[in-house]
Amino acid sequence: MNHPIASYLQTDNLGAWGTYLEQVDRVTPYLGPLSRWVETLKRPKRILIVDVPIELDDGTIAHYEGYRVHHNLSRGPGKGGIRYHPNVTLSEVMALSAWMSIKTAVVNVPFGGAKGGIRVDPKPLSVGELERMTRRFTSEINMMIGPQKDIPAPDVNTNEQIMAWMMDTYSVNQGHTSTGVVTGKPIALGGSLGRRDATGRGVFVVAKEAYADMGCDVTQAKVAIQGLGNVGGEAARLFAKSGAKVVAIQDHSGTLYNPNGFNVPDLLRHVSIAHEIKGFDGESIPAESFWSTPCDILIPAALESQITKVNAQLIQAKLIVEGANGPTTPEADDILKERGIAVVPDVIANAGGVTVSYFEWVQDFSSFFWTEEEINRRLDKIMIDAFRGIDSIAKMHHVSLRTATFIVGCERILKAREMRGLYP
Ligand code: NAD
């Protein structure tokens, strides 16, 4: 019997996973005969929940809950980041893994979708505690990961050092060095040039292309950015370098406004030391006012579900480019559409990271490393070609860029699923 919903999802609060399911429902009418397979997209292939016990520096034992989800592996090994955050839940990790399936298909890299995380606030942990937690988690998910099986990468609150510990732990367990098991590694351990900046770079490249399509010039744009981390920070740097003005910024510590444009290199220096925007020059404004600040391009680059039916009414921008995963709720999406605000969805806008992760994985296998110019040239081409393809589908079907992106992604996954067939 085909139950409409898997038992572990029978809850009223599906959060980001609910957003994803609604996105799939919206695209199903466009999938033709492939819609026969659409249920595949609504059920993760496998889920692992692990206990991660560690000894804290004060001698007490702490237990954290960790997850690794393989959403769909029809097109290749799983690919997706590891998030450390106190609000990580299974349904969030499931949604993030599903968006990875769509994203890898949209930019046509040969991966499926996966994601992982630990429900923890890593900020109070010492370096030793963070290392012990990362290594224990890696050992617990050892059965899920591997260069041919599933390749983790950084996400919110994880970085190159954490990838180095994961790679080392996996390698020790295997008995040989295996650099291809994670991406986003330090360069000295088989990381790729350009990986750290790739997601923010992709956001900027796609924003420039989409804004030009609207007959506007990015160099004249006023930009508001939520999140000044790996993604938002690099996007801010490239917008400012192009001549655009970054006029509003928000992170976990506050919201700042400067109608003349922030000095972005100084801002990024401040963030690299203080780990927050608080204390930087600019008018401090209430958090809700961020959404209504006058700007042309808005870049949400922090967490999910930030653009809601309430603040979607207030947004002044002509264009939203989603650096974060899942920042817009479906209700907000409808309001933005009615208001004529274009949205370039996450599954294309932030695909630069997974694209260069793919380059890193290829370089690790061949032990032959490319120059940064070559990486950026290939990245820009993949991002622009993918965006152009999606834009033409949006125009052909008279649908939003999000629906068009999901049409492309779902079709590629389900075609692979159909051709592989069901076993037995
Ligand atoms: P990060 O940890 O480097 O930065 C996160 C930023 O969000 C920080 O500036 C933080 O202060 C801010 N933030 C956190 N909570 C906030 C809140 N409540 N309100 C406002 N700001 C808040 O993370 P990142 O790697 O830049 O990832 C940001 C988003 O981009 C996430 O949704 C992530 O899944 C997505 N993403 C990241 C990559 C990548 O390569 N890093 C790739 C694709 C998608």
Boltz pocket constraint, residues with backbone or C-beta under 6 A from the ligand:
constraints:
  - pocket:
      binder: B
      contacts: [[A, 154], [A, 155], [A, 156], [A, 157], [A, 158], [A, 195], [A, 196], [A, 199], [A, 226], [A, 227], [A, 228], [A, 229], [A, 230], [A, 231], [A, 232], [A, 250], [A, 251], [A, 252], [A, 253], [A, 275], [A, 301], [A, 302], [A, 303], [A, 304], [A, 323], [A, 324], [A, 325], [A, 350], [A, 351], [A, 353], [A, 354]]
      max_distance: 6.0
